[in-house]
Amino acid sequence: MSAAAGDVLLLSEEDQAERREFEVAGGLAIAYTCRSPDKAVANEDTVAALTLDNDAGILVVADGAGGMPAGRRASRRAVDVLLSTIAEKHDGNLLNAVMAAIAAANEAVMAMLTGSATTMTIFSIENQRVRAFQVGDSEGLVTGQRGRIRLMTTAHSPTGFAVEAGLLDARAALYHPERHLVSNFIGMQDMRIDVGAEVRLNPFDTALLASDGLTDNLFQDEIVESIRRGPMRSAMDRLTETAHSRMFDVESRFPGKPDDLSIILFRPERGARIR
């Protein structure tokens, strides 16, 4: 799907898994979202993209907090306000526009007065440069074709901070009893934003954003190996099939946690073989 300035892609699955392929920010992307297989209530994830011009755009994954009221409404409301605010305030300074939009999204979720909250991981892409904005434990990374991680967000959780500090092995963190705890959300008075440095995308780099339906079920090296090369459509198939197969495979040596699953993959156009 080709894109024009102001185009918005929004996935917020109701009953069946949703998957879309689209152009954004001078590259190609695939987005996917699916409700957790162990629940009848709605998917609480929201996946979106915003085209600003031929070389600039926004990718976002938001995961409504399942232990709080109206997680689905919170993620959808936060993303709607985020994208509309960026579109309104983008005047050549994308960093400032995204920061203002995250603050507006936080105010909008708090104004719901339901105690709702959501995570939010954002990649801004402009002239083949990507910057990460992080609130919560959805995650993002950029890997090169040989598997070298060039950008990695830190999950805002006790285990995420322990891994970042070198106090806990990343694999061991997936089995930690406090893995489910999150210490920062959109919808909190003291919400904080982690802002990364810009990273220039190489022609065959792959960017990924995902809710914890992926990162609680696959090891980081498995994710990187699945996406670092080959067609993006095949990479998405590997990620989704492996994550879903593990959600109930509690007897295996792999992690397993049923959850809503949302993923965006992006590559600069030169390296983006969708098929």
C-alpha positions, 0 to 999 in steps of 0.5 A, a space after each residue: 500500500 502506497 502512502 501519502 502525507 497524513 495517511 494513518 494505518 491503525 490496527 486494533 483487532 476485534 475477532 481475527 488477526 490483522 496483518 497489513 503491508 504498507 509504505 512509510 518513511 521511505 521504506 516498507 513495513 508489515 504490521 500484525 496484531 492478534 488477541 491472546 488465544 486464552 481470552 474472550 475479551 478484546 485485544 488490548 494492543 493497538 498498532 499504528 503508523 503515520 506518514 508525514 512525508 515521503 521520508 518521515 513517519 511514525 511507527 507505534 505499538 501500545 499495549 493496554 495494561 491488562 490488570 487495569 480497567 479498560 486497557 483496550 480503550 487506553 491503548 486506542 485513545 493514547 495512539 489516536 491522540 499521539 498521531 493527531 498531535 504529531 500530525 498537528 505539531 510536526 513543523 520540521 522538528 520531529 523530536 519535539 512533536 513526538 515528545 509533545 504528543 506523548 505528553 498529550 497522550 498521557 493527559 488524555 488517558 488520565 482524563 478517562 478517569 478509569 485508572 486505565 494505562 498503556 505501554 507505548 513504544 514509538 520509532 520516529 523515522 526521518 531521512 533514514 534515521 530512526 529514534 526510539 521513544 519508550 514508555 513501559 515494556 513493549 520493546 523495539 530494536 534495530 538489527 543489521 543483516 549479520 545480526 548486530 543489534 544497533 538499537 535496543 530499548 529497555 523495558 521499564 520493569 524490574 527485570 528490564 532494568 536488571 538486565 540493562 544493569 548487567 545484574 540479570 541475564 536476558 534469558 533468565 529474565 524471561 523466567 523471573 517471577 516478577 517478569 510481569 511487573 511494569 513500572 512506567 505507563 502512559 496514564 500515570 501522573 509521573 510517567 517518564 519517557 526514555 528517548 534514544 539517540 538517532 541511529 542511521 539505518 543501513 540499507 539492509 537493517 530491520 527495525 522491529 517493535 513488539 508488545 510483550 506477546 512476542 518478547 515474553 515468548 521468544 529469546 532476543 537472539 531468536 527474534 534477531 535471527 528470525 528478522 535479520 535477513 530474507 523476506 519480511 513476510 517470511 520473518 513475520 510468519 516465523 515470529 508469529 508462528 513461534 510465539 503462538 506455538 509457545 504460549 501454551 507450551 509450558 512443559 518445554 525448555 522455552 518461555 511460554 505466556 499467552 498474551 495479545 501479540 503485536 509486531 511491526 517490521 520495517 526496512 529501508 526500501 532498498 533492503 525490503 523484500 516483502 515476499 
